[in-house]
Amino acid sequence: MKKVRATNPELIELIRFLRRQGRENKANVWQNIAESLAKPRRKRIAVNISRLNRYTQKNEMVVVPGKVLGTGEMDHPITVAAFTFSEQAKNKIKTANGKCLSLFELVKKNPKGSKVKIIG
């Protein structure tokens, strides 16, 4: 049986980038996120805004190795980095004065991965 892999070129590039940054900076957090993204699509993580609101504090930095969905409310500002965001989720995060980042942007801002919380 043929092994099925991701065919999205953006996802493949992101996984390679995260693995490389994890090795170069000795930051296991990036390698763990790369492994989560390398899973099949049906096992990939989807997190609602309500979960982010419940498990975070004001001004925390959060990584979602998958998609952020817009169900729920956000009542404090946080910085969220994810592979993809729904439009509703982006609007709710920005309304709460938070930031939406791509994983590339987060790794360039914080190469060591310090003070990053993985939710998913």
Secondary structure, 3 states (H helix, E strand, C coil): CCCCCCCCHHHHHHHHHHHHHHHHHCCHHHHHHHHHHCCCHHHCEEEEHHHHHHHCCCCCEEEEEEEEECCCCCCCCCEEEEEEECHHHHHHHHHCCCEEEEHHHHHHHCCCCCCEEECC
